Every structure is written in C-alpha cells, then in structure tokens.
Amino acid sequence: MTSMLRNARQLARYRLWADRLTFDAVAALPPGEAVKERPTLFKTMIGTLNHNLLIDLVWQAHLEGRDHGFEARNVVLHEDLPELWKAQQAINQWYIDWSDRQSEQSLDETVHFKFIGGEPGAMTRGDMLLHVVTHATYHRGWIAEMFFQVPARNPTTDLPVYLRRREGSG
C-alpha cells in the first residue's frame, strides 16, 4: 500500500479516535458546561462540535458529487450531546469506509464544488480528507480552550498520542 493510501486510512481512523476522546470529555463536564455560552464564534462546545459535523457533511457531499444543502456554517444540527455524538460517529465511519475504498488514483482526482458561500472550488479527494481531519483538529483546539474556562482538563488528542496508543506502546 502506498503512503498516500496508508495516510488517508490512518487519518480517517485518527479522527474517530480524537473525536471519541473529545466527546467523552465534554460529556464528563459538570452539567450545563457544554451549552454554556462563551466568547467564541460558535458560542458553545455543542455549537463548535455541531460546526465540525456540518463541515464533515458538506465535504461528504462534495466527495459524492452532490449538493450539501447548507447555507451557513453555524447551524446546530443536534442540541443533545448523545445525538450529536451518534451523528458524528456515523459520519466518521463514513470517512473510514470511504478511505478504505480509495486508490492512489482516486485520492489524486480533482473534484469541483461550491463552497457554502457559493464560490467555486476544486481540490483533490485526498486534500479534501486532509482538510476534514485538520479542520476538526483546529476546532477541537477551540473546545480545549473552553475547557480551561470551566476549569477542566481537556483530553490530549494529538496524532503522536494516537499513533503511540495504536501501536500499543502507551
């Protein structure tokens, strides 16, 4: 297997692992903290997690060559954390299954799409997956910052930690 394929499959699985740690940590916070308004773009931890889900659905639609139907990036799809986690697990599994079906050629294929604001865009399928993973990492960082406001300890979701645990050495 080429490194491009291996990386795509690894990144899709890393994403599920990191999201699981984040959702578990948010669920363990004192009541009300996940929905408490804070000085951040998506207002709450739930809002930020919903943004990640929405963006995952947008890029899924791009990869499938269909319209995503969203007109904004800040739509709350699920107000309830368990429902949101169920939806996030489903889309994460979709990306894992999708990455498992890809080839070197398909990952290098350029897809044309429209951004939520209507502007045209074009990226390779591999770059789309990389964006989905790094976008979620970026916003998990926002959630980590909100943990400090609780105050509570946020989970460590760095890729090297995932790799160490996956390899059984930590």
Secondary structure per residue as TSV (DSSP state, phi and psi in degrees):
chain	resnum	aa	ss	phi	psi
A	1	M	-	360.0	136.8
A	2	T	-	-71.8	161.4
A	3	S	H	-65.8	-32.0
A	4	M	H	-62.5	-45.8
A	5	L	H	-65.5	-44.9
A	6	R	H	-60.1	-43.9
A	7	N	H	-64.3	-42.2
A	8	A	H	-60.3	-46.3
A	9	R	H	-67.4	-39.6
A	10	Q	H	-65.1	-43.9
A	11	L	H	-64.7	-38.7
A	12	A	H	-63.6	-39.9
A	13	R	H	-73.4	-38.0
A	14	Y	H	-58.0	-42.6
A	15	R	H	-58.7	-46.4
A	16	L	H	-60.7	-45.1
A	17	W	H	-60.2	-48.9
A	18	A	H	-64.9	-39.7
A	19	D	H	-65.1	-38.5
A	20	R	H	-60.7	-45.9
A	21	L	H	-61.2	-42.5
A	22	T	H	-66.2	-49.6
A	23	F	H	-61.9	-40.8
A	24	D	H	-61.3	-41.6
A	25	A	H	-68.6	-40.5
A	26	V	H	-64.5	-41.8
A	27	A	H	-63.4	-28.1
A	28	A	T	-84.5	-5.0
A	29	L	S	-69.2	159.6
A	30	P	-	-57.5	150.7
A	31	P	T	-52.1	136.8
A	32	G	T	90.2	-17.4
A	33	E	G	-67.4	-34.9
A	34	A	G	-67.8	-24.6
A	35	V	G	-110.8	3.0
A	36	K	-	-68.7	129.8
A	37	E	-	-70.0	137.7
A	38	R	-	-136.5	163.7
A	39	P	S	-77.6	73.2
A	40	T	S	-145.6	157.6
A	41	L	T	-54.6	-43.9
A	42	F	T	-96.8	13.8
A	43	K	S	71.7	-42.4
A	44	T	S	-140.9	169.6
A	45	M	H	-61.7	-44.4
A	46	I	H	-60.3	-42.0
A	47	G	H	-62.1	-41.2
A	48	T	H	-68.8	-41.7
A	49	L	H	-64.7	-37.0
A	50	N	H	-64.1	-38.7
A	51	H	H	-60.0	-45.3
A	52	N	H	-58.7	-45.0
A	53	L	H	-61.1	-46.6
A	54	L	H	-59.2	-44.9
A	55	I	H	-65.4	-38.0
A	56	D	H	-58.9	-41.5
A	57	L	H	-68.2	-36.9
A	58	V	H	-61.1	-49.0
A	59	W	H	-71.1	-30.9
A	60	Q	H	-58.9	-46.3
A	61	A	H	-60.9	-42.7
A	62	H	H	-59.7	-45.3
A	63	L	H	-64.1	-30.8
A	64	E	H	-89.2	-2.9
A	65	G	T	72.3	34.2
A	66	R	S	-131.7	166.5
A	67	D	-	-74.4	138.7
A	68	H	-	-86.3	-22.6
A	69	G	-	79.8	3.3
A	70	F	-	-94.8	141.8
A	71	E	S	-114.8	-3.4
A	72	A	-	-147.9	158.1
A	73	R	S	-96.1	-5.1
A	74	N	-	-114.0	29.1
A	75	V	-	-77.6	131.7
A	76	V	-	-90.1	108.6
A	77	L	S	-82.6	-32.4
A	78	H	-	-141.9	115.6
A	79	E	S	-80.3	-23.7
A	80	D	S	-91.2	125.4
A	81	L	H	-58.1	-45.1
A	82	P	H	-61.2	-38.4
A	83	E	H	-66.7	-40.8
A	84	L	H	-63.5	-42.5
A	85	W	H	-64.5	-40.5
A	86	K	H	-60.9	-44.6
A	87	A	H	-66.0	-39.2
A	88	Q	H	-66.7	-41.2
A	89	Q	H	-60.9	-39.9
A	90	A	H	-63.6	-45.0
A	91	I	H	-71.8	-35.0
A	92	N	H	-62.6	-41.2
A	93	Q	H	-65.4	-36.6
A	94	W	H	-58.9	-45.1
A	95	Y	H	-66.3	-36.1
A	96	I	H	-63.4	-49.9
A	97	D	H	-62.0	-41.1
A	98	W	H	-62.0	-46.9
A	99	S	H	-63.7	-33.5
A	100	D	H	-67.3	-23.4
A	101	R	H	-90.9	-6.0
A	102	Q	-	-82.0	159.3
A	103	S	-	-120.8	170.6
A	104	E	H	-55.7	-42.2
A	105	Q	H	-67.5	-43.2
A	106	S	H	-68.3	-35.4
A	107	L	H	-67.2	-26.6
A	108	D	T	-90.7	-1.9
A	109	E	-	-74.3	134.9
A	110	T	E	-86.0	134.7
A	111	V	E	-116.4	132.4
A	112	H	E	-96.9	141.2
A	113	F	E	-155.5	177.0
A	114	K	E	-119.5	134.2
A	115	F	-	-69.2	166.5
A	116	I	T	-54.4	-37.5
A	117	G	T	-75.6	-3.3
A	118	G	S	98.8	-9.0
A	119	E	-	-70.5	144.9
A	120	P	E	-74.2	151.1
A	121	G	E	-146.8	164.0
A	122	A	E	-152.7	131.0
A	123	M	E	-148.9	159.0
A	124	T	E	-75.1	158.4
A	125	R	H	-60.0	-40.4
A	126	G	H	-62.1	-41.8
A	127	D	H	-67.4	-32.5
A	128	M	H	-63.3	-45.4
A	129	L	H	-62.6	-44.0
A	130	L	H	-59.4	-40.4
A	131	H	H	-63.6	-44.4
A	132	V	H	-57.9	-43.0
A	133	V	H	-70.6	-46.6
A	134	T	H	-71.9	-32.7
A	135	H	H	-60.5	-46.2
A	136	A	H	-64.6	-38.5
A	137	T	H	-61.9	-43.7
A	138	Y	H	-57.4	-47.4
A	139	H	H	-78.8	-24.0
A	140	R	H	-63.5	-30.6
A	141	G	H	-63.0	-38.0
A	142	W	H	-62.6	-43.4
A	143	I	H	-64.7	-40.0
A	144	A	H	-58.8	-41.0
A	145	E	H	-62.5	-38.7
A	146	M	H	-65.8	-30.1
A	147	F	H	-59.6	-37.9
A	148	F	H	-64.2	-27.2
A	149	Q	H	-77.8	-15.4
A	150	V	T	-67.2	-54.4
A	151	P	T	-86.6	144.1
A	152	A	-	-154.8	162.4
A	153	R	-	-88.1	127.7
A	154	N	-	-84.5	155.8
A	155	P	-	-74.4	153.8
A	156	T	-	-91.0	112.8
A	157	T	-	-117.6	24.8
A	158	D	-	-67.6	147.3
A	159	L	H	-56.2	-43.8
A	160	P	H	-60.4	-32.5
A	161	V	H	-66.9	-44.2
A	162	Y	H	-58.2	-48.0
A	163	L	H	-62.3	-41.7
A	164	R	H	-63.5	-45.1
A	165	R	H	-68.2	-38.3
A	166	R	H	-63.3	-35.7
A	167	E	T	-84.6	0.9
A	168	G	T	78.6	15.8
A	169	S	-	-106.7	19.3
A	170	G	-	-177.4	360.0
